[in-house]
Amino acid sequence: MKKCWHTEPEQRPTASEVYEIFSEWQNNECILLELSESDKKPQNIRNEEMQINIDSLYKSKFISFNSAYQDSNLYKLDMPDIVD
């Protein structure tokens, strides 16, 4: 998950890579069991325990999508149906 927060967008995983990771998790019984168990535990997270990357603060920027982007299919991701 930390890769998704990288300050350099090029270092972040693509949507396809994230989809592949989720697909692997969906088919892994150990991971599904861990996720199920974590849902049962109380979420007592204190603010002091959270790590904050100071360099990442205030670095968000607006991305303008003009008609050139909208007319292309760059923002679309086709995901196949998964059949068990």
KEGUKOL-650792 format. One record per residue: x negated, y, z of N, C-alpha, C, O in turn; chain. Coordinates in nm, 2 decimals. Layout:
<pt n_u="X" n_v="Y" n_w="Z" ca_u="X" ca_v="Y" ca_w="Z" c_u="X" c_v="Y" c_w="Z" o_u="X" o_v="Y" o_w="Z" chaine="A"/>
...
This chain:
<pt n_u="-0.08" n_v="-0.12" n_w="0.00" ca_u="0.00" ca_v="0.00" ca_w="0.00" c_u="-0.09" c_v="0.13" c_w="0.00" o_u="-0.05" o_v="0.23" o_w="-0.06" chaine="A"/>
<pt n_u="-0.20" n_v="0.12" n_w="0.06" ca_u="-0.29" ca_v="0.24" ca_w="0.07" c_u="-0.33" c_v="0.28" c_w="-0.07" o_u="-0.36" o_v="0.40" o_w="-0.10" chaine="A"/>
<pt n_u="-0.34" n_v="0.18" n_w="-0.17" ca_u="-0.38" ca_v="0.22" ca_w="-0.30" c_u="-0.28" c_v="0.32" c_w="-0.36" o_u="-0.32" o_v="0.40" o_w="-0.44" chaine="A"/>
<pt n_u="-0.15" n_v="0.30" n_w="-0.32" ca_u="-0.05" ca_v="0.39" ca_w="-0.38" c_u="-0.07" c_v="0.54" c_w="-0.33" o_u="-0.02" o_v="0.63" o_w="-0.39" chaine="A"/>
<pt n_u="-0.14" n_v="0.56" n_w="-0.22" ca_u="-0.16" ca_v="0.69" ca_w="-0.16" c_u="-0.29" c_v="0.75" c_w="-0.21" o_u="-0.32" o_v="0.86" o_w="-0.16" chaine="A"/>
<pt n_u="-0.37" n_v="0.69" n_w="-0.29" ca_u="-0.50" ca_v="0.74" ca_w="-0.33" c_u="-0.48" c_v="0.88" c_w="-0.39" o_u="-0.39" o_v="0.91" o_w="-0.46" chaine="A"/>
<pt n_u="-0.58" n_v="0.97" n_w="-0.35" ca_u="-0.57" ca_v="1.11" ca_w="-0.39" c_u="-0.59" c_v="1.12" c_w="-0.54" o_u="-0.54" o_v="1.22" o_w="-0.60" chaine="A"/>
<pt n_u="-0.65" n_v="1.03" n_w="-0.61" ca_u="-0.67" ca_v="1.03" ca_w="-0.75" c_u="-0.56" c_v="0.94" c_w="-0.82" o_u="-0.56" o_v="0.82" o_w="-0.80" chaine="A"/>
<pt n_u="-0.47" n_v="1.00" n_w="-0.89" ca_u="-0.36" ca_v="0.92" ca_w="-0.95" c_u="-0.41" c_v="0.81" c_w="-1.03" o_u="-0.34" o_v="0.70" o_w="-1.04" chaine="A"/>
<pt n_u="-0.52" n_v="0.82" n_w="-1.10" ca_u="-0.57" ca_v="0.71" ca_w="-1.18" c_u="-0.61" c_v="0.59" c_w="-1.10" o_u="-0.62" o_v="0.48" o_w="-1.16" chaine="A"/>
<pt n_u="-0.64" n_v="0.61" n_w="-0.97" ca_u="-0.67" ca_v="0.50" ca_w="-0.89" c_u="-0.55" c_v="0.43" c_w="-0.83" o_u="-0.57" o_v="0.32" o_w="-0.76" chaine="A"/>
<pt n_u="-0.43" n_v="0.48" n_w="-0.85" ca_u="-0.31" ca_v="0.42" ca_w="-0.79" c_u="-0.27" c_v="0.31" c_w="-0.89" o_u="-0.29" o_v="0.31" o_w="-1.01" chaine="A"/>
<pt n_u="-0.20" n_v="0.21" n_w="-0.83" ca_u="-0.15" ca_v="0.10" ca_w="-0.92" c_u="-0.04" c_v="0.15" c_w="-1.01" o_u="0.04" o_v="0.24" o_w="-0.98" chaine="A"/>
<pt n_u="-0.03" n_v="0.09" n_w="-1.13" ca_u="0.08" ca_v="0.12" ca_w="-1.22" c_u="0.21" c_v="0.06" c_w="-1.18" o_u="0.21" o_v="-0.03" o_w="-1.09" chaine="A"/>
<pt n_u="0.32" n_v="0.10" n_w="-1.23" ca_u="0.45" ca_v="0.04" ca_w="-1.20" c_u="0.45" c_v="-0.11" c_w="-1.23" o_u="0.50" o_v="-0.19" o_w="-1.16" chaine="A"/>
<pt n_u="0.38" n_v="-0.14" n_w="-1.34" ca_u="0.37" ca_v="-0.29" ca_w="-1.38" c_u="0.30" c_v="-0.37" c_w="-1.27" o_u="0.33" o_v="-0.48" o_w="-1.24" chaine="A"/>
<pt n_u="0.19" n_v="-0.31" n_w="-1.22" ca_u="0.11" ca_v="-0.38" ca_w="-1.12" c_u="0.19" c_v="-0.39" c_w="-0.99" o_u="0.18" o_v="-0.50" o_w="-0.93" chaine="A"/>
<pt n_u="0.26" n_v="-0.29" n_w="-0.95" ca_u="0.35" ca_v="-0.30" ca_w="-0.83" c_u="0.45" c_v="-0.40" c_w="-0.85" o_u="0.48" o_v="-0.48" o_w="-0.76" chaine="A"/>
<pt n_u="0.51" n_v="-0.41" n_w="-0.97" ca_u="0.61" ca_v="-0.51" ca_w="-1.00" c_u="0.56" c_v="-0.65" c_w="-0.99" o_u="0.62" o_v="-0.74" o_w="-0.93" chaine="A"/>
<pt n_u="0.44" n_v="-0.67" n_w="-1.04" ca_u="0.37" ca_v="-0.80" ca_w="-1.03" c_u="0.35" c_v="-0.84" c_w="-0.88" o_u="0.37" o_v="-0.96" o_w="-0.85" chaine="A"/>
<pt n_u="0.31" n_v="-0.75" n_w="-0.80" ca_u="0.28" ca_v="-0.77" ca_w="-0.66" c_u="0.41" c_v="-0.81" c_w="-0.59" o_u="0.42" o_v="-0.91" o_w="-0.52" chaine="A"/>
<pt n_u="0.52" n_v="-0.74" n_w="-0.62" ca_u="0.65" ca_v="-0.77" ca_w="-0.56" c_u="0.70" c_v="-0.90" c_w="-0.61" o_u="0.76" o_v="-0.98" o_w="-0.53" chaine="A"/>
<pt n_u="0.68" n_v="-0.94" n_w="-0.73" ca_u="0.72" ca_v="-1.07" ca_w="-0.79" c_u="0.65" c_v="-1.18" c_w="-0.71" o_u="0.71" o_v="-1.28" o_w="-0.68" chaine="A"/>
<pt n_u="0.52" n_v="-1.16" n_w="-0.69" ca_u="0.44" ca_v="-1.26" ca_w="-0.62" c_u="0.49" c_v="-1.28" c_w="-0.47" o_u="0.50" o_v="-1.39" o_w="-0.42" chaine="A"/>
<pt n_u="0.52" n_v="-1.17" n_w="-0.41" ca_u="0.58" ca_v="-1.17" ca_w="-0.27" c_u="0.71" c_v="-1.25" c_w="-0.27" o_u="0.74" o_v="-1.32" o_w="-0.18" chaine="A"/>
<pt n_u="0.79" n_v="-1.22" n_w="-0.37" ca_u="0.93" ca_v="-1.28" ca_w="-0.38" c_u="0.92" c_v="-1.43" c_w="-0.39" o_u="1.01" o_v="-1.50" o_w="-0.34" chaine="A"/>
<pt n_u="0.81" n_v="-1.48" n_w="-0.44" ca_u="0.80" ca_v="-1.63" ca_w="-0.46" c_u="0.70" c_v="-1.69" c_w="-0.36" o_u="0.67" o_v="-1.81" o_w="-0.37" chaine="A"/>
<pt n_u="0.66" n_v="-1.62" n_w="-0.26" ca_u="0.57" ca_v="-1.67" ca_w="-0.16" c_u="0.64" c_v="-1.69" c_w="-0.03" o_u="0.68" o_v="-1.59" o_w="0.04" chaine="A"/>
<pt n_u="0.66" n_v="-1.81" n_w="0.01" ca_u="0.74" ca_v="-1.84" ca_w="0.14" c_u="0.68" c_v="-1.78" c_w="0.26" o_u="0.75" o_v="-1.73" o_w="0.35" chaine="A"/>
<pt n_u="0.54" n_v="-1.78" n_w="0.27" ca_u="0.48" ca_v="-1.73" ca_w="0.39" c_u="0.50" c_v="-1.58" c_w="0.40" o_u="0.53" o_v="-1.53" o_w="0.51" chaine="A"/>
<pt n_u="0.49" n_v="-1.51" n_w="0.29" ca_u="0.52" ca_v="-1.36" ca_w="0.30" c_u="0.66" c_v="-1.33" c_w="0.33" o_u="0.69" o_v="-1.24" o_w="0.41" chaine="A"/>
<pt n_u="0.75" n_v="-1.41" n_w="0.27" ca_u="0.89" ca_v="-1.39" ca_w="0.30" c_u="0.92" c_v="-1.41" c_w="0.45" o_u="1.00" o_v="-1.34" o_w="0.51" chaine="A"/>
<pt n_u="0.86" n_v="-1.51" n_w="0.50" ca_u="0.88" ca_v="-1.54" ca_w="0.65" c_u="0.82" c_v="-1.42" c_w="0.73" o_u="0.89" o_v="-1.38" o_w="0.83" chaine="A"/>
<pt n_u="0.71" n_v="-1.37" n_w="0.70" ca_u="0.65" ca_v="-1.26" ca_w="0.77" c_u="0.74" c_v="-1.14" c_w="0.76" o_u="0.76" o_v="-1.07" o_w="0.86" chaine="A"/>
<pt n_u="0.79" n_v="-1.11" n_w="0.64" ca_u="0.88" ca_v="-1.00" ca_w="0.63" c_u="1.01" c_v="-1.01" c_w="0.71" o_u="1.05" o_v="-0.92" o_w="0.77" chaine="A"/>
<pt n_u="1.06" n_v="-1.13" n_w="0.71" ca_u="1.18" ca_v="-1.16" ca_w="0.79" c_u="1.15" c_v="-1.14" c_w="0.94" o_u="1.23" o_v="-1.09" o_w="1.01" chaine="A"/>
<pt n_u="1.04" n_v="-1.19" n_w="0.99" ca_u="1.00" ca_v="-1.18" ca_w="1.13" c_u="0.98" c_v="-1.03" c_w="1.16" o_u="1.01" o_v="-0.99" o_w="1.27" chaine="A"/>
<pt n_u="0.91" n_v="-0.96" n_w="1.08" ca_u="0.89" ca_v="-0.82" ca_w="1.11" c_u="1.02" c_v="-0.74" c_w="1.12" o_u="1.02" o_v="-0.64" o_w="1.19" chaine="A"/>
<pt n_u="1.12" n_v="-0.78" n_w="1.04" ca_u="1.25" ca_v="-0.71" ca_w="1.05" c_u="1.31" c_v="-0.73" c_w="1.19" o_u="1.39" o_v="-0.64" o_w="1.23" chaine="A"/>
<pt n_u="1.28" n_v="-0.84" n_w="1.26" ca_u="1.34" ca_v="-0.87" ca_w="1.39" c_u="1.27" c_v="-0.79" c_w="1.50" o_u="1.33" o_v="-0.77" o_w="1.61" chaine="A"/>
<pt n_u="1.14" n_v="-0.75" n_w="1.48" ca_u="1.07" ca_v="-0.68" ca_w="1.58" c_u="1.11" c_v="-0.54" c_w="1.59" o_u="1.14" o_v="-0.47" o_w="1.49" chaine="A"/>
<pt n_u="1.11" n_v="-0.48" n_w="1.71" ca_u="1.14" ca_v="-0.34" ca_w="1.73" c_u="1.03" c_v="-0.25" c_w="1.66" o_u="0.91" o_v="-0.29" o_w="1.67" chaine="A"/>
<pt n_u="1.07" n_v="-0.15" n_w="1.60" ca_u="0.97" ca_v="-0.06" ca_w="1.54" c_u="0.93" c_v="0.05" c_w="1.63" o_u="0.98" o_v="0.17" o_w="1.61" chaine="A"/>
<pt n_u="0.85" n_v="0.02" n_w="1.72" ca_u="0.80" ca_v="0.12" ca_w="1.82" c_u="0.66" c_v="0.18" c_w="1.78" o_u="0.56" o_v="0.13" o_w="1.82" chaine="A"/>
<pt n_u="0.67" n_v="0.27" n_w="1.69" ca_u="0.55" ca_v="0.33" ca_w="1.64" c_u="0.54" c_v="0.47" c_w="1.69" o_u="0.63" o_v="0.55" o_w="1.68" chaine="A"/>
<pt n_u="0.43" n_v="0.50" n_w="1.76" ca_u="0.40" ca_v="0.63" ca_w="1.82" c_u="0.33" c_v="0.71" c_w="1.72" o_u="0.25" o_v="0.66" o_w="1.64" chaine="A"/>
<pt n_u="0.35" n_v="0.84" n_w="1.72" ca_u="0.28" ca_v="0.93" ca_w="1.62" c_u="0.13" c_v="0.93" c_w="1.63" o_u="0.06" o_v="0.94" o_w="1.53" chaine="A"/>
<pt n_u="0.08" n_v="0.91" n_w="1.75" ca_u="-0.07" ca_v="0.91" ca_w="1.77" c_u="-0.13" c_v="0.79" c_w="1.69" o_u="-0.25" o_v="0.80" o_w="1.65" chaine="A"/>
<pt n_u="-0.06" n_v="0.69" n_w="1.68" ca_u="-0.11" ca_v="0.57" ca_w="1.61" c_u="-0.11" c_v="0.58" c_w="1.46" o_u="-0.18" o_v="0.50" o_w="1.39" chaine="A"/>
<pt n_u="-0.04" n_v="0.67" n_w="1.41" ca_u="-0.04" ca_v="0.68" ca_w="1.26" c_u="-0.16" c_v="0.76" c_w="1.21" o_u="-0.20" o_v="0.86" o_w="1.27" chaine="A"/>
<pt n_u="-0.22" n_v="0.70" n_w="1.10" ca_u="-0.33" ca_v="0.77" ca_w="1.04" c_u="-0.29" c_v="0.87" c_w="0.94" o_u="-0.20" o_v="0.84" o_w="0.86" chaine="A"/>
<pt n_u="-0.35" n_v="0.99" n_w="0.95" ca_u="-0.31" ca_v="1.09" ca_w="0.86" c_u="-0.44" c_v="1.13" c_w="0.78" o_u="-0.54" o_v="1.16" o_w="0.84" chaine="A"/>
<pt n_u="-0.43" n_v="1.13" n_w="0.65" ca_u="-0.54" ca_v="1.17" ca_w="0.57" c_u="-0.53" c_v="1.32" c_w="0.54" o_u="-0.44" o_v="1.36" o_w="0.46" chaine="A"/>
<pt n_u="-0.61" n_v="1.40" n_w="0.61" ca_u="-0.60" ca_v="1.54" ca_w="0.60" c_u="-0.62" c_v="1.59" c_w="0.45" o_u="-0.56" o_v="1.69" o_w="0.41" chaine="A"/>
<pt n_u="-0.71" n_v="1.52" n_w="0.38" ca_u="-0.73" ca_v="1.56" ca_w="0.24" c_u="-0.61" c_v="1.55" c_w="0.15" o_u="-0.60" o_v="1.61" o_w="0.05" chaine="A"/>
<pt n_u="-0.52" n_v="1.46" n_w="0.19" ca_u="-0.40" ca_v="1.44" ca_w="0.11" c_u="-0.29" c_v="1.54" c_w="0.13" o_u="-0.19" o_v="1.55" o_w="0.06" chaine="A"/>
<pt n_u="-0.30" n_v="1.62" n_w="0.24" ca_u="-0.20" ca_v="1.71" ca_w="0.28" c_u="-0.20" c_v="1.83" c_w="0.18" o_u="-0.30" o_v="1.88" o_w="0.14" chaine="A"/>
<pt n_u="-0.08" n_v="1.88" n_w="0.14" ca_u="-0.07" ca_v="1.99" ca_w="0.06" c_u="-0.13" c_v="1.98" c_w="-0.08" o_u="-0.16" o_v="2.08" o_w="-0.15" chaine="A"/>
<pt n_u="-0.14" n_v="1.86" n_w="-0.13" ca_u="-0.20" ca_v="1.84" ca_w="-0.26" c_u="-0.09" c_v="1.79" c_w="-0.36" o_u="-0.12" o_v="1.76" o_w="-0.48" chaine="A"/>
<pt n_u="0.03" n_v="1.79" n_w="-0.32" ca_u="0.14" ca_v="1.75" ca_w="-0.42" c_u="0.15" c_v="1.87" c_w="-0.52" o_u="0.14" o_v="1.98" o_w="-0.49" chaine="A"/>
<pt n_u="0.19" n_v="1.83" n_w="-0.64" ca_u="0.21" ca_v="1.93" ca_w="-0.74" c_u="0.33" c_v="1.89" c_w="-0.83" o_u="0.36" o_v="1.77" o_w="-0.85" chaine="A"/>
<pt n_u="0.40" n_v="1.99" n_w="-0.88" ca_u="0.51" ca_v="1.97" ca_w="-0.96" c_u="0.47" c_v="1.91" c_w="-1.10" o_u="0.38" o_v="1.97" o_w="-1.16" chaine="A"/>
<pt n_u="0.54" n_v="1.81" n_w="-1.14" ca_u="0.51" ca_v="1.76" ca_w="-1.28" c_u="0.63" c_v="1.80" c_w="-1.36" o_u="0.74" o_v="1.75" o_w="-1.34" chaine="A"/>
<pt n_u="0.61" n_v="1.87" n_w="-1.46" ca_u="0.71" ca_v="1.92" ca_w="-1.55" c_u="0.73" c_v="1.82" c_w="-1.66" o_u="0.64" o_v="1.78" o_w="-1.73" chaine="A"/>
<pt n_u="0.85" n_v="1.77" n_w="-1.68" ca_u="0.88" ca_v="1.68" ca_w="-1.79" c_u="0.96" c_v="1.75" c_w="-1.90" o_u="1.08" o_v="1.79" o_w="-1.88" chaine="A"/>
<pt n_u="0.89" n_v="1.78" n_w="-2.00" ca_u="0.96" ca_v="1.85" ca_w="-2.11" c_u="1.02" c_v="1.75" c_w="-2.21" o_u="1.01" o_v="1.63" o_w="-2.19" chaine="A"/>
<pt n_u="1.08" n_v="1.80" n_w="-2.31" ca_u="1.15" ca_v="1.71" ca_w="-2.41" c_u="1.05" c_v="1.61" c_w="-2.47" o_u="1.09" o_v="1.51" o_w="-2.52" chaine="A"/>
<pt n_u="0.92" n_v="1.65" n_w="-2.49" ca_u="0.83" ca_v="1.55" ca_w="-2.55" c_u="0.82" c_v="1.43" c_w="-2.46" o_u="0.81" o_v="1.32" o_w="-2.52" chaine="A"/>
<pt n_u="0.82" n_v="1.44" n_w="-2.33" ca_u="0.82" ca_v="1.32" ca_w="-2.24" c_u="0.95" c_v="1.25" c_w="-2.25" o_u="0.96" o_v="1.13" o_w="-2.26" chaine="A"/>
<pt n_u="1.06" n_v="1.32" n_w="-2.25" ca_u="1.19" ca_v="1.26" ca_w="-2.25" c_u="1.22" c_v="1.19" c_w="-2.38" o_u="1.29" o_v="1.08" o_w="-2.37" chaine="A"/>
<pt n_u="1.17" n_v="1.24" n_w="-2.49" ca_u="1.20" ca_v="1.17" ca_w="-2.62" c_u="1.11" c_v="1.05" c_w="-2.63" o_u="1.15" o_v="0.96" o_w="-2.71" chaine="A"/>
<pt n_u="1.00" n_v="1.04" n_w="-2.56" ca_u="0.92" ca_v="0.92" ca_w="-2.57" c_u="0.97" c_v="0.82" c_w="-2.46" o_u="1.06" o_v="0.86" o_w="-2.38" chaine="A"/>
<pt n_u="0.92" n_v="0.70" n_w="-2.47" ca_u="0.96" ca_v="0.60" ca_w="-2.37" c_u="0.86" c_v="0.59" c_w="-2.26" o_u="0.85" o_v="0.48" o_w="-2.19" chaine="A"/>
<pt n_u="0.78" n_v="0.69" n_w="-2.23" ca_u="0.67" ca_v="0.68" ca_w="-2.13" c_u="0.73" c_v="0.66" c_w="-1.99" o_u="0.66" o_v="0.59" o_w="-1.91" chaine="A"/>
<pt n_u="0.85" n_v="0.71" n_w="-1.96" ca_u="0.90" ca_v="0.70" ca_w="-1.83" c_u="0.98" c_v="0.58" c_w="-1.80" o_u="1.04" o_v="0.56" o_w="-1.70" chaine="A"/>
<pt n_u="1.00" n_v="0.49" n_w="-1.90" ca_u="1.08" ca_v="0.37" ca_w="-1.89" c_u="1.00" c_v="0.25" c_w="-1.86" o_u="0.88" o_v="0.24" o_w="-1.91" chaine="A"/>
<pt n_u="1.05" n_v="0.16" n_w="-1.78" ca_u="0.98" ca_v="0.03" ca_w="-1.75" c_u="1.09" c_v="-0.07" c_w="-1.76" o_u="1.18" o_v="-0.08" o_w="-1.69" chaine="A"/>
<pt n_u="1.07" n_v="-0.16" n_w="-1.86" ca_u="1.16" ca_v="-0.28" ca_w="-1.87" c_u="1.11" c_v="-0.39" c_w="-1.78" o_u="1.00" o_v="-0.43" o_w="-1.79" chaine="A"/>
<pt n_u="1.20" n_v="-0.44" n_w="-1.70" ca_u="1.17" ca_v="-0.55" ca_w="-1.61" c_u="1.26" c_v="-0.67" c_w="-1.65" o_u="1.38" o_v="-0.66" o_w="-1.66" chaine="A"/>
<pt n_u="1.19" n_v="-0.78" n_w="-1.67" ca_u="1.27" ca_v="-0.90" ca_w="-1.72" c_u="1.35" c_v="-0.95" c_w="-1.60" o_u="1.31" o_v="-0.94" o_w="-1.48" chaine="A"/>
<pt n_u="1.46" n_v="-1.02" n_w="-1.63" ca_u="1.53" ca_v="-1.08" ca_w="-1.53" c_u="1.46" c_v="-1.21" c_w="-1.48" o_u="1.40" o_v="-1.28" o_w="-1.56" chaine="A"/>
<pt n_u="1.45" n_v="-1.22" n_w="-1.35" ca_u="1.38" ca_v="-1.34" ca_w="-1.29" c_u="1.49" c_v="-1.45" c_w="-1.27" o_u="1.59" o_v="-1.43" o_w="-1.20" chaine="A"/>
<pt n_u="1.46" n_v="-1.56" n_w="-1.32" ca_u="1.55" ca_v="-1.68" ca_w="-1.31" c_u="1.48" c_v="-1.78" c_w="-1.22" o_u="1.37" o_v="-1.82" o_w="-1.25" chaine="A"/>
<pt n_u="1.54" n_v="-1.82" n_w="-1.11" ca_u="1.49" ca_v="-1.92" ca_w="-1.02" c_u="1.51" c_v="-2.06" c_w="-1.08" o_u="1.47" o_v="-2.16" o_w="-1.02" chaine="A"/>
